[in-house]
Amino acid sequence: LFGDVNGDGNVDMQDATLLSRYLADWDVEPALEAADVNVDGKVDMQDVTLLRRYLAGWDVTFGPQ
């Protein structure tokens, strides 16, 4: 499930927070295959931004189209 970086079956702010912490080099282990929400081949702040916009109700899509 794209965006479910903590693997709990839900896409929520816990996922965005975990991904932000991973990118800040905290000692956390996100599901990297789910973390590349814009499917550009890398996990970076663009993925966090897109995930947060989705959670805020913006009309965005992610994952393979």
QUIPE-V341604 format. One record per pair of residues at least 24 apart in sequence whose ideal C-beta (glycine too) atoms are under 10 Angstrom apart, sorted by sequence separation. I is the first residue (numbers start at 1). GAP is how many residues later the second one is. D is the distance in whole Angstrom. If there is no record, write none. Layout:
BEGIN
I_GAP_D, I_GAP_D
END
This chain:
BEGIN
5_24_10, 6_24_7, 7_24_5, 19_24_7, 23_24_9, 37_24_9, 38_24_6, 39_24_7, 5_25_4, 6_25_7, 19_25_10, 20_25_8, 23_25_7, 37_25_4, 38_25_9, 39_25_6, 4_26_10, 5_26_5, 11_26_9, 19_26_9, 22_26_9, 36_26_9, 37_26_7, 39_26_8, 4_27_7, 5_27_8, 7_27_8, 20_27_10, 36_27_9, 3_28_10, 5_28_9, 6_28_9, 19_28_6, 20_28_5, 2_29_10, 5_29_5, 6_29_10, 19_29_5, 34_29_9, 1_30_9, 4_30_5, 5_30_5, 18_30_10, 2_31_9, 3_31_6, 4_31_9, 5_31_10, 16_31_9, 17_31_9, 20_31_9, 2_32_6, 3_32_8, 5_32_9, 16_32_6, 19_32_7, 20_32_9, 1_33_6, 2_33_9, 3_33_10, 4_33_10, 15_33_9, 16_33_9, 19_33_9, 2_34_8, 3_34_5, 16_34_10, 2_35_5, 16_35_5, 17_35_10, 2_36_9, 15_36_6, 16_36_5, 2_37_8, 15_37_10, 16_37_10, 5_38_9, 13_38_9, 16_38_9, 12_39_10, 13_39_8, 16_39_6, 11_40_8, 15_40_8, 5_42_9, 13_42_6, 5_43_10, 11_43_7, 12_43_7, 13_43_10, 3_44_9, 11_44_7, 2_45_10, 5_46_8, 3_47_9, 3_48_5, 2_49_9, 3_51_7, 11_51_9, 2_52_10, 3_52_9, 2_59_10, 3_59_6, 2_60_5, 3_60_8, 2_61_4, 1_62_8, 2_62_8
END
